[in-house]
Amino acid sequence: MTDYTSLPEMPTEDVPYAVASHIAYEYYYDGDPVLTEDKLNSMMDTYTLDTENSNDIGVVLKNNNDNSAILAYRGTDQQMSMTSTLTPNLPQV
């Protein structure tokens, strides 16, 4: 597996998927569809963010040229504690 440090180093066919992965994280951390769309457009202007089908888990990017789509899911957030998300919210006795 080759590690790339910038988009121009990547094979052309891989760029949309790398950008989509990045945008999934941007949408999660920013939570602002307009800001995320601006970031997407700065990297890849043929795709738009489908805000109806995107959320904090993943994004849907629609290709405006051929109506295809890329579904991109972010990975686990290392900063979140697993115990806090798994602990039931029950009253203490």
C-alpha positions in Angstrom: 0.0 0.0 0.0 1.4 3.4 -1.0 1.0 6.4 1.4 0.3 9.6 -0.5 0.8 13.0 1.1 -1.2 15.0 -1.4 -4.0 14.6 -4.0 -1.8 15.3 -7.0 0.3 12.2 -6.1 -2.7 9.9 -6.2 -4.0 8.0 -9.2 -6.8 10.1 -10.8 -9.4 7.4 -10.2 -8.7 7.3 -6.5 -9.0 11.1 -5.8 -12.8 11.3 -5.5 -12.8 8.5 -2.9 -10.0 10.1 -0.9 -11.8 13.5 -1.0 -15.1 11.8 0.0 -13.5 10.2 3.0 -12.0 13.5 4.0 -15.4 15.3 3.6 -17.1 12.7 5.9 -14.8 13.8 8.7 -15.1 17.5 7.9 -18.9 17.2 8.0 -18.7 15.4 11.3 -16.4 17.9 12.9 -17.9 21.1 11.4 -21.5 20.1 11.4 -22.2 22.8 8.9 -23.3 21.7 5.4 -22.4 25.1 3.8 -18.8 25.0 5.2 -18.5 21.4 4.2 -19.8 22.1 0.7 -17.2 24.9 0.4 -14.4 22.6 1.4 -15.7 20.0 -1.1 -15.8 22.5 -3.9 -12.3 23.6 -3.2 -11.1 20.1 -3.8 -13.5 18.7 -6.3 -16.0 20.9 -8.1 -18.0 18.2 -9.9 -19.6 16.8 -6.7 -22.1 18.3 -4.3 -23.0 17.3 -0.8 -26.4 15.7 -0.5 -27.5 17.2 2.8 -30.7 15.1 3.0 -28.8 11.8 3.0 -25.7 12.9 4.9 -25.2 12.9 8.7 -22.5 12.7 11.3 -21.8 9.1 10.4 -21.3 9.5 6.7 -21.9 11.6 3.6 -23.4 11.2 0.2 -21.6 13.1 -2.6 -23.5 13.5 -5.9 -21.6 13.8 -9.2 -23.3 16.6 -11.1 -21.9 15.3 -14.4 -23.4 11.8 -14.4 -25.7 11.6 -11.3 -23.6 8.9 -9.8 -22.9 9.1 -6.0 -20.2 8.2 -3.5 -21.1 7.1 -0.1 -18.3 7.8 2.4 -18.4 6.8 6.1 -16.0 8.2 8.6 -14.1 5.9 11.0 -14.2 5.8 14.8 -13.5 9.1 16.5 -10.5 8.3 18.7 -11.4 11.3 21.0 -14.7 9.8 22.1 -14.8 7.4 24.9 -16.4 4.1 24.1 -17.6 3.6 27.7 -19.5 6.9 27.6 -21.4 5.9 24.5 -22.2 2.4 25.8 -23.2 3.4 29.3 -26.9 3.5 29.7 -28.4 6.7 31.0 -30.1 5.1 34.1 -30.8 6.8 37.4 -28.4 6.0 40.2 -29.9 4.0 43.0 
